[in-house]
Amino acid sequence: MSEHRRKPPQPQGGGRAAARRAAQQSGRRAAPSRGSAPGPAPDSGAYGQERPAGGRAEARRAAQRGGRRRASDTAAMASGSGHGGRGGGRRTGGGGGEGGRGRGRGAGNPGKKRLIDYPRSGKIGWRRFVPSWKQVLTTCIGFMALLVGAAGLALAYVDIPDVQKASQLQKNVYYWSNGKPMVVAGGGELNRQIVPIDSIPKTMQNAVISAENASFYQDSGVDPMGIARAIFNMAKGGETQSGSTITQQYVKNTYLDQSQTLKRKVTELFISVKVGIQVKKDTILAGYLNTAYYGRGAYGIQAASRAYYGKDCDKLTPSESAFMAALLNGPNLYDPYITTETKGANLKRAENRWKWTLDREVEVGRMTKAERDQIKEFPMPRKPKKAMDLRGQKGYLVDLANNYITANTNITDAKLKMGGYEIHTTFDEKKVNELAESVDKVTKEHIRPDQREVDKYIQFGGASVEPKTGKIVAIYGGKDATQHYTNNADYTGVQVGSTFKPFVLAAAMTDGVRDPHNPQRRTRVSPNSIYNGDNKLKLLNYDGTVWHDKDGKEWHQANDGNEDRGKITLRTAMQFSVNTPFIQLGMDVGRDKVKEAAIAAGLRDDQSMAKTTPTFSLGTSAPSAIRLAGAYATFAASGQQSDPYSVESIEKDGKTEYKHTDKPKTGFSAAVADNVTDVLKTVIEKGTGTAAKLPDGREAAGKTGTTDDNKSAWFAGYTKQLATTIGMWRVDDQAKQQQFLKMYGVGGEKKVHGASFPARIWADYMAQAMKGQKLERFPDPAPIGQTVYGDGMSPSPKPTPSAPTPSSPTPTPSKTVKPSEPASPTPTTTCADWDLACRHNGGTTDGGQTGGRPGGGDTGGTTTSPDPSTGGPGGGDDGGIFGRPAGGTSGGRRD
């Protein structure tokens, strides 16, 4: 092949085509970033210049180097201004000319607008990321629209939750009979009493609104800026901050918990808005003031007013209201009596806040300047007092009132525990304290458990009832309601002994003794009737036959000290508490009639009165101290019987829930009652009850009582204005198995009688309770009944039947019975109803015994009986005097 026809090898990367390809490839691979400056001019020279001469290899190498540079420059020009391309020669590939510029436009597509121009086109560097004012405005409007939409959706779906039960729990306030607060108890753990807005003075409302939320009646219920501050602080972990409106505080206290979390704050916001729309402002304000904490353990304005000023909130002055409003800002900071590191700091803060609140009221138009100028002296609150609790007698008083309420009103126990009731009781604070002092006085003087074993576990119980009304004015329930949990004034199962004998006499005067030959014919007896008072007489039926128990054994009743009294009148038998005449009188009248008389006087037909065995007439029943006092009050009121009661009225939210109405009824005729009183006067004047004489010649009537084996002792008595009973017994109230213990040797006495410690306590208390009261005498008794000769004694009068029983012929005298020796007694053990171990070991439920064992005690109100009757501490079917089971003060927990 000729030399001129041979195609020489093309240099790699050289030539026009190679340069063009290199430029294109390099432009694609290494296009410079936008805004970069163009590179230096290509070394191939301007368009049309000759390429430098050199060898083929050198040319090839030069072409390769130039191609790489030109490709870089070309790519830069394509993405930049493209002016270099226009000047470059087509042969050298130094610029794409218009073609290079066209490729740059096509790659960026600047002709098509983006929906969101961000990063911004037409800007270079950091300026591309700075939004325009239009973008900022659009974003803000969109965000606000989103918030509004979300808030609207939340408000549409959010509901106002149910009120928290805890926010509605209140304390009950119990008042003495003079209207003075006695104790705050019951309900929830918080000391709170809710009152309606009408009971909150305008001065208090104005002070709180001015200091806490001046725009309360105009705003929507929230403060967005305050909420934002609180959320911001909590989000960054800083100190929590409220900034809440009165509505928000009400929502938090009423519907939500007290946690300081972001979730709770957001929830509070939405509920507050809805509450602000749907709930009246006055309701919100009242709810806030009734649930807020004011310090000293007081929740709500009513409890706080009592804690700081000792009065109801409706009596707060404008000055006091300003101080109370200050407490809402932090009770521990403004209570002047809380000591801090800096002496007097709290008082200074309180005075400054008080002044500011008053000035703020003027500023917002809720007080005139003239009114403000008249307030100059800081209203110093009283010193903090120990919380009124249930120690001492107060726990027993509250328990008694609660039992009465649930038994006699429509207020259930569940409602009572919700609280909020104002309970006005019949209790006289002075008399309650005097009764407790009298018991304590005798106890300290005579009962020494550290010296005598038998002096341990001594219990006292007592009650005072107003005869004309039935008001329970005082009780003694035990040494302390927080230590001894059984209310000794209520049902305890303690037998009352011969304090029961007046009911036997009343039955004999009312219904009369039965004719031995015709039981339908009866003869009313007079106190001058004659009965055999000898010891251990054989018990007879009304017809003169010998009485036998279910085992066919006779019964021989003993007198206290086994004394023989011979033929004595019923008046004398009562005077010296001789047993044999009254157990026989009960047989002659009929034990059913004796029971009717006791119930007519006011005793309850409880379990202890279920079995009317012969010794029923001597006091085997176990009425409470309150019921026994009420029954004696019937005699003092000349036969008019009023049930004992402890609650005068109950109010809640300003409305009367209950008001007591007197419903007296005739228990006995005036003649019967006044004759019983006349006989009982003899007991105190010259009988077993002389220790109960009152000073200043004040008339009193009463009866002693002691039971078999010396297990209880009583004194029950009255003046014209007040009836009181005092009981004493011995039982370990902390023992797992409780039973009554003997009192021989207690207080250094050989035997405890009703005439000893109970009568002394009664006299000491009654002397104080009656001091300053008018000396009222008992009415003179009208003649009553016939002089009856009982036990078959002669002479026997011609019986005169009591109306409306028609006249009857003279009865045949009953056979005279000579005393005989009793059968050998069978010792037994007294056991409580629930003491199964005792009963299984041979004891009886009432200390009953087999026939022939004499009764005991100065009243013979024995714990023994021919036919056992029920007894024991805390026993009984229906328990307390108001129909509730007895057993004390709510299981012993005192709050």
VODOBA-438082 format. One line per 3 residues: number of its first residue (from 1); for each residue y, x, z of C-alpha. Coordinates in steps of 0.001 Angstrom, whole numbers, plus 500000, padded with zeros to 6 digits. Layout:
REM VODOBA-438082
NUM> Y:X:Z  ... .
This chain:
REM VODOBA-438082
1> 500000:500000:500000  503398:501324:499006  505758:502371:501663 .
4> 508392:499804:500811  505956:496859:500955  504547:497653:504409 .
7> 506054:495387:507058  507138:497567:509858  506110:496545:513352 .
10> 508791:494524:515139  510071:495997:518287  508857:494008:521332 .
13> 511757:492058:522655  514099:493324:519926  515763:491573:517091 .
16> 517598:488305:516867  514626:486041:517363  513409:488024:520315 .
19> 516831:487973:521925  517062:484249:521402  513663:483639:522896 .
22> 514401:485935:525797  517654:484209:526488  516011:480803:526495 .
25> 513155:481876:528747  515395:483780:531122  517797:480883:531297 .
28> 515022:478585:532319  513540:480999:534826  516686:482337:536450 .
31> 519516:479934:535924  522313:480857:538302  523573:478412:540855 .
34> 526429:476150:540107  529794:477721:540408  528561:481302:540001 .
37> 530847:483616:537999  529812:484651:534474  528191:488083:534096 .
40> 529608:491008:532118  529887:490883:528311  526668:491632:526482 .
43> 526320:495239:525333  525365:494235:521829  529021:493977:520997 .
46> 531032:491278:519347  529777:489112:516598  529177:491139:513349 .
49> 529169:494589:514998  526509:497036:513990  523797:497945:516469 .
52> 523947:501536:517602  521685:503859:515707  518635:505450:517215 .
55> 514889:505752:516924  512632:502835:516699  511305:503238:520197 .
58> 514794:503614:521591  515899:500557:519714  513013:498610:521085 .
61> 513813:499617:524645  517489:498854:524167  516664:495456:522718 .
64> 514511:494629:525716  517220:495674:528172  519878:493791:526263 .
67> 517719:490722:525942  517308:490477:529652  521030:490831:530263 .
70> 521957:488440:527517  519450:485878:528734  521038:485982:532179 .
73> 524518:485693:530812  523545:482935:528475  521972:480912:531281 .
76> 525088:481390:533388  527308:480215:530596  525079:477233:529918 .
79> 525442:476005:533492  529090:477037:533781  531994:476676:531458 .
82> 530084:477862:528314  533130:479715:526901  531195:482982:526615 .
85> 528595:481276:524403  531302:480296:522004  532373:483926:521572 .
88> 528906:485452:521331  527277:486324:518049  524459:484176:516880 .
91> 522450:487238:515801  522524:488881:519175  521702:485639:521038 .
94> 524560:486473:523424  525627:482867:523795  524261:479536:523007 .
97> 527677:478408:521851  527970:474681:521839  524206:474475:522128 .
100> 524216:476258:525484  526939:473933:526762  525023:470905:525551 .
103> 521944:471938:527464  524026:472287:530635  525341:468732:530359 .
106> 521903:467376:529663  520395:469084:532706  523026:467796:535238 .
109> 523562:464432:533569  527144:464215:534835  527856:461119:532863 .
112> 525615:458876:535077  527100:457840:538527  524897:457911:541697 .
115> 524713:454937:544091  525643:457181:547021  527566:460232:545893 .
118> 526367:462497:548670  526349:465427:548669  529511:464897:546685 .
121> 529597:465953:543000  532599:467834:541659  532802:469795:544953 .
124> 531450:473216:545615  530248:474906:548777  530643:473157:552163 .
127> 533105:470674:550682  530202:468927:548983  529002:467755:552480 .
130> 532310:466417:553791  532269:462577:553308  535263:460888:551833 .
133> 537367:458376:553795  535792:455601:551782  532347:456720:552817 .
136> 533385:456920:556495  534953:453457:556433  531974:451943:554638 .
139> 529563:453487:557132  531530:452181:560143  531753:448687:558715 .
142> 528039:448695:557960  527152:449926:561448  529310:447301:563111 .
145> 527788:444605:560933  524331:445817:561921  525238:445731:565620 .
148> 526717:442277:565382  523672:441021:563530  521292:442585:566035 .
151> 523295:441196:568952  523353:437748:567422  519621:437875:566850 .
154> 519008:439041:570422  521218:436327:571873  519435:433737:569779 .
157> 516054:434729:571159  516910:435804:574733  516448:433199:577469 .
160> 517930:433136:580932  514936:434026:583129  513831:432085:586159 .
163> 515705:432862:589331  513925:435478:591394  512340:433890:594455 .
166> 513484:436839:596527  517112:436087:595686  516697:432553:597005 .
169> 514903:433424:600228  517192:432945:603167  517106:433048:606914 .
172> 517173:429938:609029  519935:429802:611604  519059:428237:614952 .
175> 521850:426985:617185  522071:426360:620914  522912:422852:622035 .
178> 526600:423811:622249  526695:424821:618568  526663:428562:619213 .
181> 524257:430532:616978  521075:431325:618868  519017:433342:616425 .
184> 518608:434042:612718  514950:433947:611781  512327:432901:609256 .
187> 512598:432940:605473  512625:436307:603700  513161:439794:604987 .
190> 516882:439688:604227  519502:438252:606510  520983:435726:604115 .
193> 522303:432180:604352  523435:430581:601093  526499:428356:601265 .
196> 528110:426214:598532  531337:427299:596850  533251:424679:598826 .
199> 532350:426494:602026  533695:429815:600743  537451:429890:601375 .
202> 539802:430333:598420  541208:433397:600158  537825:435094:599858 .
205> 537379:434027:596252  540846:435313:595337  540336:438633:597102 .
208> 537035:439349:595348  538250:438305:591892  541427:440369:592248 .
211> 539588:443475:593387  536440:443235:591278  537159:441314:588067 .
214> 540673:439952:587575  539779:438405:584197  536736:436635:585624 .
217> 537763:433136:584565  538793:434317:581068  536187:436909:580048 .
220> 532846:436243:578373  530896:437682:581248  530666:441317:580144 .
223> 532867:444396:579945  531743:446319:576832  533670:449457:577757 .
226> 532229:449468:581248  528689:449032:579910  529276:451811:577370 .
229> 530420:454174:580106  527383:453338:582202  524961:453795:579298 .
232> 526578:457087:578301  526381:458473:581809  522772:457432:582256 .
235> 521797:458765:578793  523178:462208:579584  521526:462189:582999 .
238> 524745:461997:584924  525639:459837:587905  525062:456135:587354 .
241> 528117:453976:587067  528541:450225:587289  531632:448991:585520 .
244> 530028:445557:585721  531759:442205:585863  531133:439616:588560 .
247> 528861:437826:586083  526807:440954:585546  526489:441523:589288 .
250> 525379:437908:589697  522781:438331:586945  521480:441543:588485 .
253> 521179:440023:591976  519769:436698:590859  517585:437346:587814 .
256> 516823:441086:587663  515792:443937:589905  518113:446636:591206 .
259> 516798:449494:589062  519321:451738:587293  517687:452144:583895 .
262> 518891:451842:580328  516492:448978:579657  517726:447016:582675 .
265> 521352:447569:581646  520740:446286:578114  518827:443292:579449 .
268> 521628:442610:581911  524159:442692:579052  522461:440034:576944 .
271> 521603:437742:579855  525161:438063:581184  526609:436943:577872 .
274> 524344:433919:577797  524991:433120:581465  528715:433417:580794 .
277> 528332:430794:578073  526014:428363:579817  526767:428636:583564 .
280> 529945:427430:585231  532209:430128:586602  532250:428627:590097 .
283> 528458:428705:590176  528467:432350:589130  531074:433259:591745 .
286> 529219:431439:594514  525954:433063:593454  527509:436509:593534 .
289> 529116:436061:596943  525877:434614:598351  523631:437452:597147 .
292> 525814:440553:597463  525196:443055:600256  527994:443506:602795 .
295> 526400:445965:605200  525025:445493:608729  521901:443986:607186 .
298> 523869:440976:605948  523325:439520:602478  525779:436846:601415 .
301> 529217:435990:602706  527987:433640:605443  525715:436191:607123 .
304> 528367:438881:606638  531097:436763:608210  528937:436257:611271 .
307> 528033:439945:611410  531629:441210:611214  533702:438433:612772 .
310> 531215:436206:614581  532166:433026:612728  531296:430969:609682 .
313> 532800:432151:606418  534913:429036:605919  537044:430197:608864 .
316> 537927:433607:607377  541649:434365:607183  543289:435892:604065 .
319> 543466:439233:605861  539798:439130:606863  538838:438056:603351 .
322> 540536:441146:601916  538477:443360:604221  535263:441528:603319 .
325> 536039:442050:599632  536447:445762:600301  532927:445905:601723 .
328> 531521:444970:598315  532736:448310:597020  530427:450155:599423 .
331> 529664:448859:602947  528816:452284:604341  532189:453573:603215 .
334> 534320:450811:604699  532646:449716:607941  535005:451213:610563 .
337> 532207:451621:613092  529999:453796:610917  530573:457385:611986 .
340> 530894:460082:609363  531462:463816:609441  535198:463192:609420 .
343> 536199:461105:612407  537969:457903:611439  537365:458402:607718 .
346> 535784:454983:607260  538604:453238:609085  541190:454987:606951 .
349> 539345:454097:603759  538963:450507:604909  542664:450159:605683 .
352> 543673:451651:602337  541272:449444:600396  542384:446402:602418 .
355> 546036:447082:601570  545216:447696:597931  543271:444437:597700 .
358> 546155:442425:599146  548626:444105:596795  546280:443539:593888 .
361> 546144:439825:594717  549923:439706:594392  549785:441718:591169 .
364> 547360:439354:589437  549059:436237:590780  546479:435151:593357 .
367> 548793:435569:596343  552524:435220:596682  554649:438126:597851 .
370> 555825:436079:600790  552230:435522:601914  551499:439211:601489 .
373> 554515:440229:603555  553231:438206:606497  549980:440203:606671 .
376> 550690:443402:608530  547847:444135:610945  544426:445332:609804 .
379> 541769:442742:610819  539497:445026:612828  535949:443573:612818 .
382> 533938:443382:615992  531530:446100:616961  528061:445852:615461 .
385> 525661:443943:617655  521939:444317:617788  520367:441924:615354 .
388> 519557:438575:616905  515798:438815:617090  512924:436971:618638 .
391> 512500:438967:621819  512480:437372:625247  512456:433578:625161 .
394> 514002:433182:621705  510718:433595:619893  509197:430758:621919 .
397> 512230:428565:621282  512065:429149:617527  508329:428499:617494 .
400> 508812:425253:619407  511582:424089:617067  509521:424939:613978 .
403> 506540:423004:615299  508739:419994:615928  510276:420167:612443 .
406> 507007:420321:610539  505485:417538:612664  508419:415120:612658 .
409> 510359:415656:609423  509717:415891:605687  510326:419642:605796 .
412> 507010:421370:605235  506071:424758:606578  506431:426224:603075 .
415> 509962:424851:602732  510867:426102:606172  509739:429592:605239 .
418> 512014:429554:602192  514857:429418:604686  518428:428266:604310 .
421> 518308:425656:607080  520807:425305:609903  518779:424014:612821 .
424> 520646:422566:615786  518372:422570:618822  518500:420900:622226 .
427> 518150:424213:624066  520787:424993:626688  521424:428746:626645 .
430> 522543:428815:630280  519506:426933:631548  517089:428992:629439 .
433> 518498:432171:630949  518481:430713:634459  514840:429673:634193 .
436> 513830:433127:632957  515826:434764:635739  514136:432602:638390 .
439> 510676:433530:637132  511626:437212:636963  513077:437091:640486 .
442> 509919:435708:642090  507732:438003:639992  509606:441140:641040 .
445> 509591:440117:644709  505907:439215:645000  503769:440193:642010 .
448> 502862:443885:642047  500128:444669:639515  500452:448392:640217 .
451> 499439:447798:643831  497019:444876:643660  494365:444382:641025 .
454> 494531:440588:641447  498219:440656:640518  497354:441662:636977 .
457> 497461:439114:634148  499619:436566:636002  501164:434027:633648 .
460> 503987:431552:634188  505001:428622:632032  507749:426079:632490 .
463> 509957:423454:630888  513011:421320:631618  513531:417907:630022 .
466> 516525:415586:630235  515239:412212:631552  517716:409959:629775 .
469> 517115:411413:626316  513960:413545:626249  515898:416674:625241 .
472> 514062:419885:625994  516886:421913:627483  514903:424956:628626 .
475> 511449:426479:628528  509753:429588:629842  507111:430643:627341 .
478> 506100:433990:628818  507468:437418:629593  508372:438249:625976 .
481> 507602:436519:622700  507003:439866:620986  504422:440924:623576 .
484> 502808:437723:624838  502072:435530:621864  501015:432225:623440 .
487> 503854:429889:624312  503081:429035:627936  505424:426053:627827 .
490> 503317:424443:625136  499641:423561:625278  497564:426251:627009 .
493> 494529:424413:628344  495605:424958:631966  494629:422028:634192 .
496> 497471:420496:636200  495663:419485:639387  497270:416991:641735 .
499> 500497:416811:639782  498463:414129:638000  498216:411901:641099 .
502> 501515:410056:640492  499974:408536:637355  497091:407179:639454 .
505> 499599:405579:641829  501601:404187:638884  498420:402652:637432 .
508> 497584:401049:640787  501095:399591:641020  501043:398399:637407 .
511> 497500:397107:636911  496223:396824:640461  492791:397403:641950 .
514> 489863:395296:640792  488263:392539:642849  484781:393760:643901 .
517> 483317:390392:642866  485443:389687:639792  486799:392724:637927 .
520> 489093:390460:635873  491100:389804:639010  493387:392576:640146 .
523> 495735:393212:643037  498736:395443:642653  499017:397952:645446 .
526> 501974:399069:647457  502532:402644:648681  501605:401347:652115 .
529> 498042:400576:651102  495435:402171:653381  492660:404472:652228 .
532> 490238:406786:653992  491515:410351:653981  488523:412042:655513 .
535> 486822:414990:653883  483749:414795:651662  483564:411048:651446 .
538> 480908:409467:649327  482463:408231:646094  482107:404472:645481 .
541> 482422:402252:642460  485094:399545:642609  482441:397040:643759 .
544> 481424:399137:646757  478227:400619:645332  477665:404352:645434 .
547> 478641:406198:642281  475994:408453:640724  476353:410971:637943 .
550> 474106:411105:634890  471518:412994:636901  471493:410336:639609 .
553> 473367:412456:642124  476121:411269:644432  479604:412752:644498 .
556> 481326:413823:647706  484977:414761:647263  486496:417445:649439 .
559> 490078:417816:650638  492000:421047:650647  490870:423010:653652 .
562> 488141:420429:654244  490565:418451:656406  489810:414970:657750 .
565> 492887:412755:657588  491367:409418:658635  492980:406160:657583 .
568> 496245:406954:655828  498675:405228:653511  498933:406230:649885 .
571> 502416:407543:650626  501005:409901:653257  498103:410847:651020 .
574> 500619:411850:648339  502804:413612:650893  499998:415944:651969 .
577> 498055:415831:648712  494878:414389:650171  492213:414085:647515 .
580> 489768:411456:648765  492172:408479:648713  493273:409144:645136 .
583> 489858:409764:643634  488743:406470:645176  491937:404701:644082 .
586> 491209:405835:640518  487736:404291:640771  489170:401016:642104 .
589> 491864:400717:639409  489664:402048:636634  489917:405469:635044 .
592> 490808:403857:631733  493889:402324:633380  494793:405682:634896 .
595> 494647:407233:631459  496802:404435:630037  499393:405043:632736 .
598> 499468:408795:631984  499974:408107:628278  502631:405484:629040 .
601> 504492:408124:631034  504442:410454:628038  501276:412568:628124 .
604> 499343:413007:624885  495874:411629:624458  494507:415064:623679 .
607> 491062:416576:624079  491576:417333:627766  491926:413577:628440 .
610> 488870:412600:626439  486437:412426:629345  487677:410275:632203 .
613> 485188:411305:634859  486060:410480:638504  487913:413760:639035 .
616> 490135:412832:636096  492367:411228:638741  492729:414618:640432 .
619> 494046:416450:637380  491268:417808:635191  493433:417162:632120 .
622> 495628:419919:630722  498962:418646:629385  501568:421226:628476 .
625> 504438:422052:630803  506741:420255:628376  504669:417077:628278 .
628> 504257:417046:632050  508011:417453:632499  508595:414645:630018 .
631> 506193:412354:631882  507929:413025:635204  511233:412388:633436 .
634> 509987:408836:632813  509907:408266:636582  513393:409776:636897 .
637> 514656:407390:634184  513306:404342:636082  510443:403851:633659 .
640> 512224:404450:630340  510107:406901:628373  511517:409235:625724 .
643> 509335:411727:623905  510452:415328:624467  512167:416797:621422 .
646> 513756:420119:620566  515777:419557:617366  518936:417454:617120 .
649> 519711:417907:613433  518975:420040:610382  521368:420874:607566 .
652> 521010:422698:604271  523639:423367:601612  526087:421203:603515 .
655> 523759:418195:603531  522028:416671:606541  518264:416928:606110 .
658> 517332:415417:609484  519028:413819:612464  517260:412801:615649 .
661> 517540:409199:616719  516702:408127:620247  513733:405776:620442 .
664> 513177:405127:624136  510537:402677:625204  509439:401188:628477 .
667> 506689:403201:630069  506739:401415:633396  508794:398730:635024 .
670> 511721:399987:637046  509966:398791:640210  506895:400932:639507 .
673> 508843:404029:638494  511303:403834:641395  508497:403356:643925 .
676> 506669:406390:642557  509930:408347:642854  510374:407170:646433 .
679> 506887:408397:647319  507462:411758:645586  510723:412196:647504 .
682> 508592:412270:650644  506600:415203:649237  509735:417378:649044 .
685> 511403:416082:652191  508448:416467:654558  505272:417166:652634 .
688> 503624:419969:650688  506742:420476:648557  509335:421347:651200 .
691> 509815:424731:649527  511420:422828:646657  514294:421324:648651 .
694> 517641:421604:646884  520970:422484:648495  523925:420166:649090 .
697> 521646:417286:650007  520749:416682:646370  517855:414254:646063 .
700> 514711:415496:644371  511191:414203:643925  508110:416204:643034 .
703> 504480:417060:643464  502426:420180:644074  499191:420916:642281 .
706> 496376:423412:642717  493016:423461:641000  489521:424345:642121 .
709> 488748:428021:642625  492481:428641:642698  492732:429100:638920 .
712> 496090:427387:638457  498988:426123:640543  501863:423801:639598 .
715> 505011:422229:640836  506505:419302:638919  509673:417603:640052 .
718> 512974:416088:639069  516433:414989:639993  518109:412019:638398 .
721> 519445:414307:635639  516689:416854:635031  512873:417074:635183 .
724> 511213:420501:635429  507650:421780:635694  506461:425266:636619 .
727> 502874:426396:636115  501112:429565:637205  497701:430898:636239 .
730> 495859:434131:635616  494371:435103:632263  494184:438361:630313 .
733> 496005:437348:627165  494887:440530:625395  491196:440068:626129 .
736> 488848:439316:623262  487133:436604:625305  489692:434878:627481 .
739> 488950:432858:630572  490916:431740:633598  490641:434026:636612 .
742> 490875:433198:640312  494182:433832:642057  492994:434401:645613 .
745> 495139:437171:647081  497759:437147:644334  501182:438107:645634 .
748> 499676:438825:649039  498851:435131:649556  495419:434129:650795 .
751> 495472:431292:648289  498084:430364:645693  499237:426753:645966 .
754> 501737:424783:643979  503828:424885:647135  504101:428675:646969 .
757> 505372:430597:643942  505745:427622:641522  507772:425604:644063 .
760> 510004:428620:644844  510714:429208:641159  511412:425495:640675 .
763> 513869:425377:643578  515689:428565:642578  516090:427406:638985 .
766> 517042:423803:639768  519676:424911:642276  521394:426864:639492 .
769> 520820:424296:636771  522277:421451:638868  525205:423417:640223 .
772> 528465:421623:639557  526781:418427:638420  527361:415104:640084 .
775> 525150:414258:643052  523234:411285:641716  520904:409375:643995 .
778> 517716:407688:642977  517821:403886:642982  516375:402096:645976 .
781> 512873:400887:645086  512179:397178:644945  509241:395856:646961 .
784> 506024:396071:645031  502359:395119:645418  500192:394353:648423 .
787> 498833:396493:651201  495328:397098:650026  492560:398512:652211 .
790> 490354:400654:650088  486894:402137:650471  485606:398905:652054 .
793> 487744:399460:655114  488855:396485:657213  490873:394487:657590 .
796> 490933:393576:653933  493833:391412:652851  493640:388373:650691 .
799> 494362:389911:647296  497379:388725:645411  496727:389168:641703 .
802> 499481:390764:639711  501058:388752:636966  499896:387411:634663 .
805> 496468:387381:636370  496001:383987:638066  495453:383736:641797 .
808> 491970:384470:643008  490095:383640:646177  489921:386073:649022 .
811> 487404:388743:648133  484498:389624:650316  485270:392852:652171 .
814> 483386:395788:650840  480915:397588:652974  482259:400416:655132 .
817> 480738:403702:654093  480347:406567:656510  480909:410094:655274 .
820> 477773:412007:654497  477145:415642:653917  477374:416748:650303 .
823> 474449:418063:648426  474182:421799:648026  476634:422903:645350 .
826> 475451:424639:642247  477820:427492:641369  479093:427508:637823 .
829> 481461:429549:635702  484617:428286:634042  484566:429033:630326 .
832> 487031:428509:627520  486000:426207:624678  485572:429070:622281 .
835> 483876:431439:624781  480347:430980:623436  478928:433955:625293 .
838> 480118:432515:628590  478726:429091:627793  475369:430481:626704 .
841> 475147:432358:629996  475154:429142:631934  478851:428338:632260 .
844> 480433:424982:631521  483333:424281:629282  485438:423078:632184 .
847> 483918:424544:635241  482064:421297:635904  479456:421167:638601 .
850> 476561:419083:639705  477023:416220:642077  477668:416952:645715 .
853> 479993:419931:645348  483376:419198:646894  486497:419595:644879 .
856> 489189:421934:646107  492843:422590:646129  495692:420958:647884 .
859> 495722:418476:645071  492071:418460:644331  492921:418678:640661 .
862> 489757:420520:640239  488303:422445:637411  485032:420863:638502 .
865> 483889:417412:637660  480790:415287:637967  480852:415172:634180 .
868> 482332:418275:632561  485625:417885:630741  487239:420280:628406 .
871> 489415:423166:629519  490267:426737:628766  493214:428727:627574 .
874> 494642:427569:624301  492080:424809:623816  492566:421251:622677 .
877> 492186:419329:619476  495767:418925:618411  497298:421718:620433 .
880> 501045:421822:620897  503154:418960:622143  504453:418162:618670 .
883> 501026:417779:617105  500725:421355:615869  498025:423709:617139 .
886> 499301:425775:619989  498724:429458:620155  502158:430915:620261 .
889> 504664:432523:618026  503189:433040:614585  500421:435458:615426 .
892> 502657:437839:617304  504755:439261:614287  508473:439117:615137 .
895> 511137:439822:612441 .
